Amino acid sequence: MISEKKFQKEIDLIIANAIREDIGDGDHSSLACIPEDAVGKAKLLVKDDGIIAGIDFAKQVFDYVDTGLEIDVKLEDGTPVKYGDIAFYVSGSSQSILKAERLVLNAMQRMSAIATKTNTFVKELEGTKTKILDTRKTTPGIRALEKWAVKIGGGENHRFALYDMIMLKDNHIDFCGGITKAIQQTQKYLKEQSLGLKIIVEARNLNEIKEILENDGVYRILIDNFNYEDTKKAVALIGNKCLTESSGGITLDTAAKYAACGVDYISSGALTHSVYNMDLSLKAV
């Protein structure tokens, strides 16, 4: 996984680019009718049920836009919320509040939706050893926000990107010329490059599971698109030789059944690519 410093750099880039995209050469709507010295106060109003996420991000956005803005936080990230709750108040320059408004809302609405969905999976898996993981199926440009939201919802992050973990999927294996060759080539490459990256290898059937197990140095086996019965067999074959991860169309309705097969992780792209934004509003008070 990436370091906190590198993760924060991603967040800083998201904020800078989003403000550039939205403000351009000026918020002319506010400049036209709001005096430069006008001050005001607004509240973040929750209009939906779920898990709130993005409050810490909102604080960073307000600080980026105007260090003089004051934030009075009423709810922390990860808190269950209901219609009518107030997450925070922000006060200071009216123009600055309006500049930050849309980025704060866009981010928090999506982050809260992701945190809420993730939390439903976490609750579904309670009582099992299985953890829910996200994937790289994220919105281009804001992956850090979406993976942050997964953590807030109680899930765990898979690799952040292509650079922080090796994952040998079906196309890598086929292009390389087989599982064993792909693993051996990867281990050689990591040694030559002095990289300490973990290796995950995808398996499409039980025979591929057996071949992967003939090779040392595999951190986790991705049991991809297996049915329940074959997943149980795969877990039994793997034992404690490495960690296990189920993936491939697993939904909230089927997650507990895959967990019952004994896998360590379930990964789901739906945590980030199939959510409905939480309804939030920033209202003047």
Residue frames relative to the residue before (quaternion, step in Angstrom):
aa qw qx qy qz dx dy dz
M 1.0000 0.0000 0.0000 0.0000 0.00 0.00 0.00
I 0.5430 -0.6262 0.4429 0.3418 3.57 -1.18 0.52
S 0.5816 -0.5996 0.4299 0.3426 3.55 -1.21 0.53
E 0.6497 -0.5029 0.3933 0.4127 3.56 -1.28 0.33
K 0.6308 0.5463 -0.3285 0.4423 3.57 1.04 -0.81
K 0.6848 0.4726 -0.2836 0.4767 3.56 0.94 -0.90
F 0.6190 0.5372 -0.3373 0.4632 3.56 1.08 -0.76
Q 0.6588 0.5042 -0.3118 0.4633 3.59 0.93 -0.88
K 0.6070 0.5472 -0.3534 0.4552 3.58 1.07 -0.66
E 0.6243 0.5299 -0.3301 0.4696 3.58 1.06 -0.76
I 0.6519 0.5101 -0.3111 0.4669 3.58 0.97 -0.86
D 0.6418 0.5274 -0.3196 0.4559 3.58 0.96 -0.86
L 0.6547 0.5105 -0.3061 0.4660 3.57 1.01 -0.83
I 0.6261 0.5370 -0.3336 0.4564 3.58 1.02 -0.82
I 0.6738 0.4975 -0.3014 0.4558 3.58 0.86 -0.94
A 0.6765 0.5002 -0.3018 0.4484 3.58 0.82 -0.99
N 0.6945 0.4726 -0.2867 0.4606 3.58 0.89 -0.89
A 0.6530 0.5175 -0.3202 0.4509 3.59 1.00 -0.80
I 0.6484 0.4951 -0.3209 0.4811 3.59 0.99 -0.76
R 0.6213 0.5324 -0.3336 0.4683 3.59 1.02 -0.81
E 0.6695 0.5144 -0.2911 0.4499 3.56 0.92 -0.95
D 0.7638 0.4159 -0.2045 0.4492 3.57 0.88 -0.97
I 0.7512 0.4059 -0.2211 0.4712 3.58 0.98 -0.79
G 0.1362 -0.8191 0.5455 0.1136 3.59 1.00 -0.77
D 0.7961 -0.2548 0.1907 0.5148 3.59 -0.77 -0.99
G 0.8132 -0.2030 0.0797 0.5395 3.57 1.21 0.34
D 0.4324 -0.6455 0.5623 0.2833 3.55 -1.25 0.60
H 0.1556 -0.8581 0.4829 0.0798 3.55 0.33 1.26
S 0.5566 0.5883 -0.4013 0.4279 3.62 1.15 -0.46
S 0.7090 0.4329 -0.2545 0.4951 3.57 0.89 -0.96
L 0.6419 0.5389 -0.3260 0.4374 3.58 0.95 -0.87
A 0.6590 0.5457 -0.3032 0.4195 3.56 1.08 -0.76
C 0.8508 0.1833 -0.0573 0.4892 3.60 0.93 -0.79
I 0.6770 0.4362 -0.2995 0.5116 3.61 1.23 -0.08
P 0.4292 -0.7054 0.4936 0.2732 3.63 -0.63 1.04
E 0.6017 -0.6061 0.3898 0.3446 3.56 -1.06 0.80
D 0.7452 0.4008 -0.2201 0.4853 3.59 1.05 -0.73
A 0.4169 0.7174 -0.4654 0.3081 3.60 1.26 0.13
V 0.1323 -0.7771 0.6108 0.0742 3.56 -1.04 0.81
G 0.0026 0.8086 -0.5874 0.0324 3.55 -1.14 0.60
K 0.2909 -0.7300 0.5920 0.1791 3.53 -1.36 -0.05
A 0.0330 -0.7956 0.6049 -0.0028 3.57 -1.01 0.79
K 0.2662 -0.7491 0.5860 0.1565 3.55 -1.26 0.47
L 0.3618 -0.6834 0.5849 0.2450 3.54 -1.19 0.62
L 0.1260 -0.8319 0.5404 0.0053 3.55 -0.30 1.34
V 0.2974 -0.7431 0.5781 0.1589 3.56 -0.86 1.04
K 0.0604 -0.8120 0.5805 -0.0006 3.57 -0.83 1.02
D 0.6895 0.3845 -0.2451 0.5628 3.55 1.20 0.60
D 0.4230 -0.6694 0.5345 0.2956 3.57 -1.29 0.17
G 0.4139 0.7077 -0.5074 0.2654 3.58 -1.06 0.68
I 0.6075 -0.5038 0.4453 0.4229 3.53 -1.20 -0.71
I 0.3350 -0.7568 0.5240 0.2014 3.58 -0.67 1.06
A 0.0548 0.7877 -0.6098 0.0688 3.57 -1.00 0.85
G 0.7098 0.4607 -0.3392 0.4110 3.53 -1.14 0.70
I 0.4070 0.7210 -0.4784 0.2928 3.58 1.23 0.14
D 0.6549 0.4896 -0.3162 0.4811 3.59 0.93 -0.82
F 0.6236 0.5225 -0.3390 0.4725 3.57 1.07 -0.70
A 0.6348 0.5383 -0.3279 0.4469 3.59 0.95 -0.87
K 0.6252 0.5361 -0.3324 0.4596 3.59 1.01 -0.81
Q 0.6592 0.5011 -0.3067 0.4693 3.58 1.01 -0.80
V 0.6310 0.5271 -0.3326 0.4620 3.59 1.04 -0.75
F 0.6619 0.4998 -0.3100 0.4647 3.59 0.84 -0.95
D 0.6636 0.5049 -0.3066 0.4589 3.59 0.95 -0.84
Y 0.6303 0.5294 -0.3273 0.4641 3.58 1.08 -0.75
V 0.6894 0.4790 -0.2777 0.4672 3.57 0.94 -0.89
D 0.7896 -0.1232 0.1408 0.5844 3.56 0.92 -0.92
T 0.3383 -0.7699 0.5080 0.1865 3.58 -0.45 1.21
G 0.6148 0.5743 -0.3415 0.4191 3.58 1.24 -0.28
L 0.5211 0.6320 -0.4231 0.3874 3.59 1.22 -0.20
E 0.2283 -0.7720 0.5827 0.1111 3.56 -1.06 0.85
I 0.1635 -0.7939 0.5832 0.0535 3.58 -0.86 1.05
D 0.1268 -0.7668 0.6275 0.0474 3.55 -0.85 1.06
V 0.1692 -0.8335 0.5222 0.0621 3.57 -0.05 1.34
K 0.1809 -0.7955 0.5745 0.0664 3.57 -0.87 1.03
L 0.7830 0.1688 -0.0894 0.5920 3.59 1.18 -0.55
E 0.3385 -0.7400 0.5452 0.2013 3.57 -0.98 0.81
D 0.6407 -0.5007 0.4089 0.4143 3.56 -1.25 0.40
G 0.7703 0.3381 -0.2647 0.4714 3.55 -1.00 0.89
T 0.5271 0.6405 -0.4052 0.3842 3.58 1.29 -0.06
P 0.4397 -0.6530 0.5358 0.3053 3.63 -0.97 0.77
V 0.0748 -0.8140 0.5759 0.0087 3.59 -0.88 0.93
K 0.1730 -0.7571 0.6200 0.1122 3.51 -1.36 0.35
Y 0.7133 -0.4366 0.3248 0.4417 3.54 -1.30 0.26
G 0.7859 0.3247 -0.2568 0.4593 3.56 -0.92 0.97
D 0.5169 0.6328 -0.4262 0.3882 3.58 1.23 -0.21
I 0.2511 -0.7359 0.6065 0.1662 3.55 -1.22 0.55
A 0.3296 -0.7839 0.5009 0.1612 3.56 -0.62 1.18
F 0.7767 -0.1833 0.1349 0.5873 3.59 1.00 -0.80
Y 0.2997 -0.6775 0.6266 0.2418 3.50 -1.44 0.13
V 0.1002 -0.7633 0.6337 0.0763 3.56 -1.14 0.64
S 0.0045 -0.8117 0.5832 -0.0325 3.58 -0.87 0.92
G 0.4390 0.6578 -0.5273 0.3106 3.52 -1.21 0.64
S 0.8261 -0.1604 0.1439 0.5207 3.56 -1.14 -0.67
S 0.4472 -0.7042 0.4876 0.2578 3.57 -0.75 1.08
Q 0.6322 0.5312 -0.3339 0.4546 3.58 1.00 -0.81
S 0.6683 0.5077 -0.3045 0.4504 3.59 0.94 -0.85
I 0.6227 0.5329 -0.3388 0.4620 3.58 0.99 -0.80
L 0.6848 0.4880 -0.2838 0.4609 3.57 0.92 -0.88
K 0.6063 0.5509 -0.3515 0.4533 3.59 1.10 -0.64
A 0.7386 0.4278 -0.2225 0.4710 3.57 0.95 -0.90
E 0.4772 0.7405 -0.4078 0.2399 3.58 1.17 -0.59
R 0.7428 0.4423 -0.2646 0.4272 3.59 0.57 -1.10
L 0.6451 0.5069 -0.3336 0.4644 3.60 0.93 -0.78
V 0.6386 0.5248 -0.3264 0.4585 3.58 0.94 -0.87
L 0.6983 0.4724 -0.2789 0.4597 3.59 0.82 -0.98
N 0.6540 0.5205 -0.3273 0.4408 3.59 0.83 -0.93
A 0.6926 0.4793 -0.2762 0.4629 3.55 0.89 -0.98
M 0.7091 0.4717 -0.2793 0.4435 3.58 0.77 -0.99
Q 0.6171 0.5438 -0.3549 0.4445 3.60 1.03 -0.70
R 0.7052 0.4412 -0.2704 0.4846 3.58 0.90 -0.89
M 0.6519 0.5162 -0.3237 0.4514 3.58 0.90 -0.86
S 0.6576 0.5081 -0.3112 0.4611 3.58 0.97 -0.81
A 0.6275 0.5294 -0.3334 0.4635 3.57 1.06 -0.73
I 0.6652 0.4965 -0.2949 0.4733 3.58 0.97 -0.89
A 0.6495 0.5108 -0.3148 0.4671 3.58 0.94 -0.87
T 0.6494 0.5253 -0.3102 0.4540 3.57 1.00 -0.84
K 0.6796 0.4790 -0.2944 0.4713 3.57 0.89 -0.91
T 0.6296 0.5336 -0.3319 0.4569 3.55 0.98 -0.85
N 0.6650 0.5254 -0.3050 0.4344 3.56 0.92 -0.91
T 0.6069 0.5403 -0.3644 0.4549 3.61 1.09 -0.57
F 0.6355 0.5043 -0.3223 0.4877 3.60 1.09 -0.71
V 0.6310 0.5424 -0.3324 0.4441 3.58 0.95 -0.88
K 0.6713 0.4889 -0.2908 0.4752 3.57 0.93 -0.90
E 0.6376 0.5370 -0.3227 0.4483 3.58 1.03 -0.79
L 0.7320 0.4245 -0.2209 0.4849 3.58 1.10 -0.72
E 0.3737 0.7338 -0.4879 0.2896 3.59 1.25 0.09
G 0.7619 0.3363 -0.2642 0.4865 3.55 -0.97 0.88
T 0.6799 0.3876 -0.2831 0.5544 3.57 1.31 -0.02
K 0.5471 -0.6065 0.4534 0.3568 3.57 -1.26 0.17
T 0.5417 0.6808 -0.3672 0.3289 3.57 1.28 -0.31
K 0.2003 -0.7701 0.5987 0.0916 3.55 -1.00 0.95
I 0.3850 -0.7132 0.5369 0.2340 3.57 -1.12 0.68
L 0.1547 -0.7929 0.5882 0.0362 3.55 -0.95 1.02
D 0.3960 -0.6561 0.5764 0.2837 3.53 -1.25 0.46
T 0.3419 -0.7090 0.5688 0.2386 3.59 -1.30 -0.21
R 0.6195 -0.5082 0.4167 0.4293 3.57 -1.27 -0.39
K 0.4693 0.6580 -0.4542 0.3748 3.59 1.25 0.26
T 0.2821 0.7658 -0.5028 0.2850 3.51 0.57 1.30
T 0.6161 -0.5282 0.4236 0.4025 3.56 -1.31 0.23
P 0.4852 -0.6782 0.4559 0.3111 3.62 -0.67 1.02
G 0.8003 0.3101 -0.2383 0.4546 3.52 -0.96 0.94
I 0.7933 0.2262 -0.1366 0.5485 3.61 1.15 -0.46
R 0.1744 0.8204 -0.5255 0.1426 3.59 1.10 0.64
A 0.6355 0.5480 -0.3441 0.4213 3.59 0.91 -0.85
L 0.6452 0.5154 -0.3241 0.4616 3.60 0.98 -0.79
E 0.7012 0.4822 -0.2832 0.4422 3.56 0.84 -0.95
K 0.6619 0.4768 -0.3100 0.4883 3.58 1.02 -0.72
W 0.5751 0.5598 -0.3610 0.4749 3.58 1.15 -0.61
A 0.6634 0.5168 -0.2968 0.4525 3.58 0.94 -0.91
V 0.6051 0.5483 -0.3509 0.4584 3.59 1.06 -0.72
K 0.6551 0.5054 -0.3041 0.4722 3.57 0.95 -0.88
I 0.6386 0.5260 -0.3242 0.4587 3.58 0.97 -0.83
G 0.6899 0.4837 -0.2675 0.4675 3.57 1.07 -0.76
G 0.6198 -0.5797 0.3317 0.4119 3.58 1.28 -0.02
G 0.5484 0.6071 -0.3995 0.4137 3.57 1.28 0.07
E 0.4154 -0.6757 0.5410 0.2797 3.54 -1.34 -0.11
N 0.4558 -0.6861 0.5000 0.2673 3.55 -1.17 0.62
H 0.3730 -0.6485 0.6189 0.2392 3.51 -1.15 0.83
R 0.7469 -0.2928 0.2432 0.5453 3.62 -1.11 -0.41
F 0.5059 -0.6567 0.4666 0.3083 3.55 -1.10 0.67
A 0.7985 -0.0782 0.1141 0.5859 3.56 0.92 -0.92
L 0.7455 -0.4070 0.2848 0.4444 3.56 -1.27 -0.22
Y 0.6903 0.5357 -0.2718 0.4032 3.58 1.17 -0.45
D 0.7376 0.4558 -0.2478 0.4323 3.62 1.12 -0.38
M 0.7794 0.1023 -0.1121 0.6078 3.60 1.25 0.18
I 0.3765 -0.6910 0.5642 0.2497 3.56 -1.16 0.61
M 0.0482 0.7681 -0.6382 0.0192 3.56 -0.95 0.90
L 0.1609 -0.7919 0.5862 0.0574 3.55 -0.48 1.24
K 0.0773 -0.8204 0.5664 -0.0089 3.53 -0.22 1.33
D 0.7844 -0.3652 0.2157 0.4526 3.57 -1.30 0.07
N 0.6848 0.4866 -0.2993 0.4524 3.60 0.90 -0.87
H 0.6062 0.5314 -0.3599 0.4697 3.60 1.03 -0.68
I 0.6716 0.5098 -0.2883 0.4538 3.55 0.90 -1.01
D 0.6960 0.4731 -0.2800 0.4619 3.59 0.87 -0.95
F 0.6671 0.4900 -0.3070 0.4697 3.59 0.95 -0.82
C 0.6792 0.4983 -0.2883 0.4553 3.57 1.05 -0.74
G 0.5218 -0.6555 0.4041 0.3671 3.57 1.12 -0.67
G 0.8105 -0.2188 0.0907 0.5357 3.57 1.14 0.58
I 0.6684 -0.5365 0.3546 0.3737 3.53 -1.27 0.51
T 0.7046 0.4738 -0.2833 0.4459 3.57 0.67 -1.10
K 0.6501 0.5123 -0.3172 0.4629 3.56 0.94 -0.86
A 0.6552 0.5186 -0.3141 0.4507 3.57 0.94 -0.87
I 0.6598 0.5002 -0.3063 0.4698 3.58 0.97 -0.84
Q 0.6818 0.4928 -0.2889 0.4570 3.57 0.87 -0.94
Q 0.6463 0.5094 -0.3178 0.4710 3.57 0.98 -0.81
T 0.6422 0.5306 -0.3112 0.4573 3.55 1.04 -0.83
Q 0.6696 0.4981 -0.3009 0.4615 3.57 0.89 -0.91
K 0.6248 0.5252 -0.3270 0.4763 3.57 1.08 -0.73
Y 0.6541 0.5206 -0.3021 0.4582 3.57 0.94 -0.93
L 0.6667 0.5076 -0.3060 0.4518 3.59 0.87 -0.94
K 0.6463 0.5132 -0.3142 0.4691 3.56 1.04 -0.78
E 0.6719 0.5059 -0.2926 0.4550 3.57 0.92 -0.94
Q 0.7400 0.4042 -0.2121 0.4939 3.57 1.05 -0.81
S 0.3648 -0.7506 0.4683 0.2903 3.59 1.34 -0.05
L 0.3882 0.7069 -0.4805 0.3445 3.54 0.93 1.00
G 0.2447 -0.7917 0.5458 0.1242 3.56 -0.88 0.93
L 0.2467 0.8073 -0.5019 0.1885 3.58 0.98 0.80
K 0.4583 -0.6667 0.5184 0.2770 3.56 -1.10 0.76
I 0.3001 -0.7614 0.5545 0.1507 3.57 -1.16 0.68
I 0.0772 -0.7434 0.6639 0.0264 3.53 -0.95 1.03
V 0.1004 -0.7935 0.5988 0.0422 3.58 -0.97 0.85
E 0.3505 -0.7439 0.5381 0.1850 3.55 -0.88 1.00
A 0.1281 -0.7741 0.6168 0.0629 3.54 -1.07 0.84
R 0.2820 -0.7826 0.5378 0.1374 3.55 -0.97 0.93
N 0.7918 0.0479 -0.0290 0.6082 3.58 1.26 -0.28
L 0.7083 -0.4789 0.3124 0.4139 3.57 -1.29 0.19
N 0.6026 0.5519 -0.3634 0.4474 3.60 1.07 -0.60
E 0.6496 0.4960 -0.3188 0.4799 3.58 1.03 -0.73
I 0.5725 0.5653 -0.3745 0.4608 3.59 1.11 -0.63
K 0.6719 0.5077 -0.2938 0.4521 3.57 0.87 -1.01
E 0.6685 0.4966 -0.3101 0.4587 3.59 0.95 -0.82
I 0.6185 0.5368 -0.3460 0.4578 3.59 0.99 -0.78
L 0.6808 0.5121 -0.2835 0.4403 3.58 0.95 -0.91
E 0.5806 0.5720 -0.3761 0.4408 3.59 1.24 -0.26
N 0.6889 0.4366 -0.2558 0.5191 3.57 1.33 -0.24
D 0.3741 -0.7185 0.5422 0.2233 3.56 -1.03 0.81
G 0.7500 0.4615 -0.2843 0.3791 3.54 -1.32 0.25
V 0.5119 0.6154 -0.4424 0.4044 3.60 1.23 0.26
Y 0.3690 -0.7625 0.4989 0.1831 3.57 -0.70 1.10
R 0.8054 -0.0574 0.0916 0.5827 3.57 0.89 -0.94
I 0.2612 -0.7399 0.5978 0.1640 3.55 -1.13 0.69
L 0.2877 -0.7495 0.5791 0.1415 3.53 -0.87 1.07
I 0.1789 -0.7903 0.5828 0.0613 3.56 -0.41 1.28
D 0.0525 -0.8848 0.4616 -0.0371 3.52 0.18 1.36
N 0.8641 -0.0214 -0.0261 0.5022 3.55 -0.84 1.10
F 0.3393 0.7117 -0.5311 0.3104 3.58 0.95 0.90
N 0.4394 -0.6354 0.5448 0.3262 3.57 -1.20 0.44
Y 0.7290 -0.4415 0.2806 0.4415 3.57 -1.26 0.17
E 0.6756 0.5156 -0.3045 0.4303 3.57 0.81 -0.99
D 0.7006 0.4480 -0.2758 0.4821 3.58 0.89 -0.90
T 0.5826 0.5575 -0.3765 0.4560 3.59 1.14 -0.52
K 0.6370 0.5172 -0.3229 0.4716 3.58 0.99 -0.83
K 0.6520 0.5074 -0.3113 0.4696 3.58 0.96 -0.85
A 0.6459 0.5267 -0.3174 0.4523 3.57 0.98 -0.87
V 0.6514 0.5142 -0.3088 0.4646 3.58 0.94 -0.90
A 0.6483 0.5145 -0.3118 0.4666 3.57 1.01 -0.82
L 0.6463 0.5200 -0.3126 0.4627 3.59 1.00 -0.82
I 0.6999 0.4849 -0.2636 0.4533 3.54 0.91 -0.97
G 0.1150 -0.8275 0.5394 0.1052 3.58 0.99 -0.79
N 0.7366 -0.3640 0.2892 0.4912 3.57 -0.83 -1.02
K 0.3444 0.7643 -0.4811 0.2563 3.58 1.23 0.44
C 0.7691 -0.1382 0.0728 0.6198 3.57 1.18 -0.56
L 0.6275 -0.5384 0.3999 0.3956 3.56 -1.28 0.12
T 0.2928 -0.7631 0.5571 0.1471 3.55 -1.27 0.46
E 0.0555 -0.7882 0.6129 -0.0011 3.54 -1.14 0.74
S 0.1989 -0.7649 0.6021 0.1130 3.56 -0.85 0.99
S 0.0794 0.7857 -0.6100 0.0658 3.55 -1.06 0.77
G 0.5972 0.5977 -0.4193 0.3323 3.53 -1.33 0.13
G 0.8406 -0.2349 0.1097 0.4756 3.56 0.02 1.31
I 0.3710 0.7281 -0.5020 0.2834 3.58 1.15 0.45
T 0.1559 -0.8058 0.5701 0.0372 3.56 -0.78 1.10
L 0.7073 -0.4188 0.3394 0.4572 3.54 -1.32 0.02
D 0.6552 0.5295 -0.3067 0.4430 3.59 1.08 -0.72
T 0.7692 0.3560 -0.1884 0.4961 3.60 1.08 -0.64
A 0.4615 0.7261 -0.4308 0.2723 3.60 1.22 -0.35
A 0.6786 0.4989 -0.3069 0.4433 3.61 0.82 -0.94
K 0.6373 0.5282 -0.3343 0.4506 3.59 1.05 -0.69
Y 0.6517 0.4781 -0.3188 0.4950 3.59 1.05 -0.68
A 0.6114 0.5405 -0.3476 0.4618 3.57 1.06 -0.70
A 0.6399 0.5401 -0.3160 0.4459 3.57 1.05 -0.78
C 0.5851 0.5696 -0.3657 0.4467 3.58 1.26 -0.33
G 0.5667 -0.6515 0.3517 0.3615 3.59 1.28 -0.18
V 0.4067 0.7214 -0.4829 0.2845 3.61 1.19 0.25
D 0.5203 -0.6473 0.4640 0.3082 3.56 -1.16 0.61
Y 0.8114 0.0889 -0.0038 0.5777 3.57 1.04 -0.83
I 0.1355 -0.7035 0.6841 0.1366 3.48 -1.40 0.41
S 0.1470 -0.7823 0.5985 0.0903 3.59 -0.85 0.93
S 0.0197 -0.8109 0.5838 -0.0355 3.55 -0.97 0.90
G 0.3539 -0.7401 0.5398 0.1890 3.55 -0.69 1.12
A 0.5674 0.6317 -0.3725 0.3745 3.56 1.20 -0.54
L 0.5124 0.6469 -0.4242 0.3729 3.60 1.18 -0.40
T 0.8052 0.2691 -0.1180 0.5150 3.57 1.01 -0.80
H 0.7576 0.4088 -0.2456 0.4457 3.62 1.00 -0.60
S 0.7685 0.2878 -0.1735 0.5445 3.61 1.21 -0.17
V 0.3945 0.6941 -0.5114 0.3180 3.56 0.34 1.25
Y 0.3151 -0.7098 0.5951 0.2068 3.53 -1.32 0.45
N 0.5152 -0.6950 0.4085 0.2910 3.56 -0.61 1.17
M 0.4546 -0.6460 0.5372 0.2958 3.54 -1.10 0.73
D 0.4400 -0.6971 0.5035 0.2586 3.58 -1.02 0.81
L 0.1145 0.7765 -0.6041 0.1377 3.56 -0.57 1.24
S 0.0866 -0.7912 0.6033 0.0511 3.58 -1.14 0.60
L 0.2410 -0.7169 0.6290 0.1799 3.55 -1.21 0.58
K 0.0188 -0.8393 0.5396 -0.0633 3.55 -0.34 1.30
A 0.4916 -0.6469 0.5045 0.2922 3.54 -1.05 0.84
V 0.1137 -0.7907 0.5980 0.0649 3.59 -1.05 0.74
